[in-house]
């Protein structure tokens, strides 16, 4: 097996840098990057744009009959389409995070997106990030990592990202949203946030993106050398 044939499951809480680091690993190894969180955020965006509240479970479920989500790759980069249009940064707001957490705890939403994710996983040569990749989507992945950092560190990262996008955000509100998301993700009935039994726990608080990516690539190389 070659480096670019491995399956890497990267789980962890909101703001741990999973997407950014997964992209960096993909660039270093030739793996295909799959951002599963973007799929949930897109369902959440559709609910928000249709005026469905986060606590209206029946309303969100009803939308699944009409929503059209496709995952494509453009120049090697994942692109999520909602009714044929790229969602772009519309899913990367704090509202997007709140809606993503709300819809992801609904079993019907998870079932709707499960087949899409599993088909991508079965093809191999992927790095997927999310909250239940190592426990549900790719339980037989060669590499499983649960990546985390303190809530304060994750809030700082999210705050900087939002400011860089030109958004008017308040750090305390970002931290509060991170803590609320942690609580909701870890306590939900459907696929709660938790590390797989055989996952490597990686606190990337002291690492930058490059260092985190190198750490993961190192795990992959050690796996192949065993």
SULBEL-V704758 format. One record per helix or strand of 2 or more residues. SS is the DSSP state (H for helix, E for strand). FROM is the first residue (numbers start at 1). TO is the last residue. Records with the same first field share a line. If there is no record, write none. Layout:
BEGIN
SS=FROM-TO, FROM-TO
END
This chain:
BEGIN
H=3-5, 18-29, 36-49, 57-63, 88-91, 94-104, 107-122, 133-137, 151-164, 171-187, 209-225
E=7-11, 32-35, 69-74, 77-82, 85-86, 126-130, 143-148, 200-203
END
